[in-house]
Amino acid sequence: MIRSFLDVHTNRDGVVDRRGFLQKLAAGATAGVVTLGWRDMMLAQAAELRKRGKKMILLWMDGGPSQFETFNPKIGSKNQGPSKAIKTNLPGVEINEFLPKTAQVMDKIALIRSMDSNESDHFRAIKLVRTGYKINPTLAYPTWGSVVAQDRYDEQFELPAFVRIGKPRIKTRDVNSGVLGARYESFKVDTPGNVPDNVIPTVEPHVLQRRLALADELDQQFSDAGAKPAVKEKKAIYDRTSRFVLSPRTKVFDLSSESDTLRDAYGRTTFGQGCLLARRLIEQDVSFVEVFSTGGRNDAGWDTHKAGFKDTPFLCSETDAGYSTLLTDLADRGLLDDTLVVWMGEFGRTPKIKKDGGRDHYAKGWITCLSGAGVKTGQVIGATDKDGVKVSERPVGVQDLFVTFCHFLGMDPRHEYTTDMDQPLALVKGGTVIKELL
Amino acid sequence: MAAVVRALLIATFIPAISPAINADGLDPAKLPGLVIDDSQATLVGTWKKSTHTPPYVKEGYVFAVGGEQTASFPFQVKESGKYRVLFSYSHGTNRCPETPVTVHHQDGEKTITIDERKPAVGLYCFHDLGEFSFEAQKAAQVITTTKGTNGSLIADAVMIVKADALKVAQADAKKNPLIAKAPAKKPTKKVPPRPIVRPKFKQLPPQRKVVKITPTQLDKMFEKRVEGSADAELIDDEGFLCRATLDIVGRQPTITELTTFAADKSPTKRAAAVDRLLALPEYGQNWANYWTDVIAARQLEPQLTFHNYQPFKKWMASEFNRNASWDSVVFDMLTAYGKVSDQPQVTFIGFHQANSHRVAGETARVFLATNIACAECHDHPFYDMPTETFHGMAAFFTRTEAKIPQLDSNGIEVKSKTKGEHKIPDKPGDMKPVAFNTKPLDLGTDDLTRRAALANWIIDGDNILFSRAYTNRIWERLIGRGFIEPVDDLTEDPDSPLPDVHKAIADHFVATGYDHQELLRLITSTHTYQRKLQNIPGNAKIPFITARTKKLRGDEVFSSLVVAVDLPNVTPPRAKKTGAVRFPPPPKSTRDLVQDAFGYDPSFPDSRIIRTMKQAMFLMNNEQIQRQIDASPKSESFLSKLLVAEQDDQLAVLKLYHAVLARSPSQKEREIVARHLAKTNDRGAAFEDLLWSLINSAEFTTRR
C-alpha cells in the first residue's frame, strides 16, 4: 500500500529516486491524503524498502542430493566411491570434482555440512524442508514461497510475488500454498523461456483494452442491478490481471534477449535456464523464486538409488553451471546483496554405496548452501565424521534454517499470520538463528 | 539357520501328475532343484506371513513394506559348477516394482531387479535370475531388501537348479500349467475368508414430533422475523429460471429452455421448472460435484497415487438421481468396504487412507458440521469438548484400514482389521468407541459393527446436528448465506440470526425422510429464494432481505461455458508409465483446467473464496475459449455460426445475451452494445468484443 502511494523507486544500487518520492508526496499533500508526519513517512519508507529489498531464490535439488558427490567428499573413506575432491577458491575447503565451477565461487557461499532432520522419507522430508513444519495430516502448511509472498504481497505490483520454475519430479509429493489459499500460490513456469499458458493475450493490446472497457461498462449494469460487491471484487482482480498481461514486464519470461554466451554459461538445461529466469525475475522485484533441479531425464531426479556413479555427475553438471553462474551474475549486477540464494534438497544420501554407485536416503549430515542478502559467506559450518556417518560438529536443524531465512529476509519468525481457516500460525515454530552466518 | 541341502532331483521329478503341484503350496520335493523356503530364510525387520495370493512354495510367503528389512536365503551346493538361480514371489498390483535380489556366488555378487507386479518368468512362481557358479560345500546366499523400495515386497523361496533340469521342468509345466489345478484346490484352503456381513441400512425416525412446513409458512416466518423482507421485490421469470437452473443442475439454462419457459403461461410454471430440472441427470451430477468438492478439499493424495474422483461422482450422481435419502447415502459411505472401482462409496474413508484421526474429524465436520479436530490434542478451548470426544470418535475407525496401490486410486481398498484398539497418546489404556455422550461400545467390537453403530447414531432422526448441518449447507448454496457460517461448524456461532427458522427447515427435512429433492422444492418455492439482487447498504449484515451473489464452483463455470459457447472438453492422451517416468500424472482435460482455476472448498464462506489472476487469465486468454470467439466464417466457431444465422444486429445481440447470460439485455445494455457496434466498423470484430466481454463479465461466473 505504502509503496504504491509513495511510488518510491530504487535503482540497481539501492538508491532512492528521491525526486519521484517528493513529487508524489507533494501531490498527496495537496490532495489532502497525507496524514503521516515526515518522520513517519521516512520510517515507513525505510521499512518498506527493507521489506521489498530482500528477495529469495530457492534452488531445489529434488530427490535429495548426495553430500559425498557434491559438497562434502570424504577422501580416503570407503564411503566415498571413485570420485575425487578438488580445491576451491577458499583455502582449505574442498568439494567434489563434479562441481568445478561452483568451486570457483565458494567465497560467495556459506556451506552447511551438518544438516540433521531425522526425516528420510521423501514425502515427510519434502513437507518439512519446504514448509519448516513437520507433516500434519490435518493442516496443510504452506510452502515457504507462499509465506514470503503473503508477507510481501502488494496489490499494485504487476508481476506475481512467487514464481516457480520447473516441475517437481513426482507430482503427488508437491507442496503448495496450503492454508494460505489461492492468492499466495506460486505462478508456475514449467519451461523457462516459454511464457505460461493464458498469459499472453491472443489479440492486440488495443483490442484487449477495447474489450476490457466494454466489459467494464456492462459490469456496471450488473453492479447497478444489485451485484455491487461481486462486481467490485471482479474489477479488482481484472485490473491486476490486465496490468500483468499487458505489462512490458511480462518480457521478463522471454530469455531470448540474453546473450548466447550467458545462456550457455547457465547451461542449456531446464534448471540452468531456470536460474537465468530467476535472476531476471529478481531484477524485476519478484519476492520469491524457486527453481527445480531434476536432471530432466526421468522422475528419479536426485533420488539416485541406482546408477549413482552415472547419474550424479550428470545432475551435478546441471547444478554446477546454473548455480555458479547465478551467483556471479547476481553479484555482477549488484543483486546478490539483496537476494538470499539457497541450494538444498530434502535430505542427503547414505554413506554406504550400493552396487552401481547408488545411495539410499539419509537425513544426517546433508547439505545446505546459503548466499547473498548479507549472509557471511566463504565459510563452512558444521561437519560430519571421517566416514560421513554422523554429524560430528554443529548440527543444524530445519527450524534453525527457517529462522535464519526470516532473519535475512527481515521477517519476524514468531509473527503469526492468519490461515484461510482463520487460525493464527507462526512463520516458524522453534529453532534459533544460525549465528555463524551473521 | 542352517541351509537345507537336498540332492538334485532331476531323475525323480514328476511334476505333471503330482497332485502336490497345485496353485497353492508347491511341494519343494516335487521341484527340480534345491529349494530354500522363506521358512528357512533369515528374516531381519518386520516380515509378515501371508497365503493371500497363490501359488507359493510350502505354507505361504513373507512380505515387507518399505524401511530396511532383509530376507537372506542361505544354501550350499553339493557339486561345484554352474547353476541357474530362481527367486519365487507371488505377483500382484500392490507389489514392489523394483525388488533388488542379490546373488552371492563364487565370483562375487550380482543384484537383479525384479518387478513383482508382473508374473515371474522361469518356473511357476519362480523368476529366473540367471546362471551363476557355486563351489561345493561353500556358504552362498540370495538376499533381498526393502531398502529404497516401494510397495509390498514378496519373498517366497529360492531355487538352485541345473540348467538342463530346469528346461525339462519348464517343458513339463507348459503341458500342465499350474493354473488349471488351482480351482480344484481352492475350497480346501486352510483359512476360509471370514464372511463379511454388510451392515444393513434402516431409517431411524425420530422419537420427537417433527412436522413438515410449507413455503408459505416459511415465508410468513421470514416476514415476521426479517424486517423489510415482505416488501422486497421478486425476481422475474428469466432470472428465476437462471438461478434455479444454476442451483439445481449446475449450469445456466440453454436457449431452448429459456424459450420454452417464456412460452409457458401457467401460473405454476416455476414449480414445474424445478420438477423438470430435478428429473435431469445433470441434477445428480451437480450435487455429486458439490459433495466431491466438499470432501476432496480436505483429502491429501498419498505420495505415489493420484486421486481419481470419477467413480465416486458417478455413484453419488446415481444416488441423487434415484433420490436416495441422505441418511442412506451417509450410512453407505461410513460402512463401506472394498475397492473404489467396485464400491465407490469407500472413497470418503479410502482417500483419507482410513486414517482414524482424519476420518473421525472429517465425519464430524462434513456430516454433523461439528469441529472436533481441535480436541485431538487438547480440550477444546472455546466450549465444553474434552479431548476424549475426539478420540472416542476416532475409536470407531481404529479397525478400518486401507490398502493403497501406487498410481491408480481405483485400486484403493478399505478393509477391516480383526485386532487393535484406539489409544489416546500419552494416556494409559484403550479408548472405547463412543460418540459424544452416548453409551460406549465394548472393546473388541469388530470394525463394521463399530462403523454401523456410529453411522446409525449420526443418521438418527433425533440427532439434530445431522439434519441441521445438511439443511444449513443446502440453504447456503441456494440463498447465498447459511443460517450459520462457516457451514461446517454449527458449534462456534451462537449468534445464528434465525435459529427457529433453521430448526423448522431441519425438522421438515427429517419429516420427509431426508429427501433432498423435497428440500430443494421447498426452498426454491419460497419468496426468500425468489428475491431480486439489490444493493442495500449493509445488507451483508442483515441476511435474507435480498438475494445474494455467490461465485460459481469450478464445474459450474465449465458447464456454463459449454452451454454458452460450445466449449469442447479436450483430454490429452495419457502419458505412458516408463522406466524413466514411473509416476506420470494423469492428463488434464479442459474441465480439469477450469476446475483447477475456479474450484474451491465449498465449506468456506463466500468472503474467503477469492477471485484469482489465474481465473481472469483463463477467461481472458485461454486459446480454446478464444477459438469460440472467432467471428470469421472459416473458424466454424459458435460465434461465426450465430452471426451467419442472425444477420440482424439487434437479434444477434439478443441471442448472445441469451446464450451467455441466459437473459435478455436491458434497455441500457442494448444502448451500450449498439454504441459499441456503431463505433467499431467491423461487424465481426465488434461481436467478438461483445462475446468476450460477456464471458469475462462478473455476471457470467456468478450465481445470481
Interface residues (C-beta under 8 A of the other chain):
Chain A: H122 F123 P137 T138 A140 P160 I170 K171 T172 R173 G181 A182 R183 E185 D197 N198 V199 I200 P201 T202 V203 V207 L208 R210 R211 L212 L214 A215 E217 L218 D219 Q221 F222 S223 D224 A225 G226 A227 K228 P229 A230 V231 E233 K234 K235 A236 I237 Y238 R240 T241 S242 F244 V245 R297 N298 D299 A300 H305 K306 K354 K355 G358 D360 H361 D420
Chain B: E109 T111 T113 K147 G148 L300 E301 P302 Q303 L304 T305 F306 N355 H357 R358 G361 A373 E376 K532 L533 Q534 N535 A540 T546 A547 T549 K551 G579 A580 V581 R582 F583 P584 P585 Y600 F604 R608 I610 R611 T612 M613 K614 Q615 A616 M617 F618 M620 N621 N622 E623 Q626 S666 K668 E669 I672 H676 T680 A685 D689 L690 W692 S693 L694 N696 S697 A698 E699 T701 T702 R704
